[in-house]
Amino acid sequence: MIIVKTEYELQIMRECGRIMAELLNLLADMVKPGVKTCELDRFAEEFILSKGCKPAFKGYRGYPATLCVSVDNEVIHGIPSDRKLHEGEIVSIDVGIFYKGYCTDAARTYRVGKVDTKRNKLIQVTYEALQRAIKVAVPGKRLGDISREIYNYVRSHGFDVVREFTGHGVGKFLHEDPMIPNYVPYKWQNLRLQRYMTLAIEPMVVAGKPNVYVKDDNWTVVTKDNEPAAHFEDTVVVNNHPEVLTADSLIDSPP
Ligand code: CO
């Protein structure tokens, strides 16, 4: 069941999204060679709690942390650990925040120092795929239009999308209907978008083959060919001018 939000609910989600944007920008500055992924996680958890919010991932299906920190060939759901970031890697940070009973979900892929051309392009293409998909989140369009926008853009740049994981509705729950695949066709692609649906759109893009597996930790999703992956996600309100809740134009800059 797809839940369309009220203006009042959107106000709460907007506040939640502003806190998210602030956190993402602080995390961006912390991503440097030598930083442990658990240090990012600890910072994020303390920040979220200090704002009167709650981490949305911690405890979700037993997930143990506030952030998902996925390094290089890890696509999503990397568990923060003692692992240090190294120059040349890319790192995807995914975070969910609950505020006054409502959730926003967002992710960014950052460069650790200088990265090679392939990784630079991967980040740019994934970011741009999300920006293009956001522009399609208008009433009257179909869910599949979002997916097709992502898929076509990514494929036209020589990269591919992961099939096993999708975007999703978000609000009172971290995951609501509908699922939003990053490819077409699929069963629900003809669903009409309605004003005030809130969608977590999240292209997961790989430089090599789209095949992935889950590591022994039962969470970390890794590319089979060990090629790098990137992940951008924003929580978006469907409207004539789609509203991005988890980015603030004043503080959030393109990668
Ligand atoms: Co999500």
Residues whose N, C-alpha, C, O or C-beta is under 5 A from the ligand:
A	BS01	CO	D105 A200
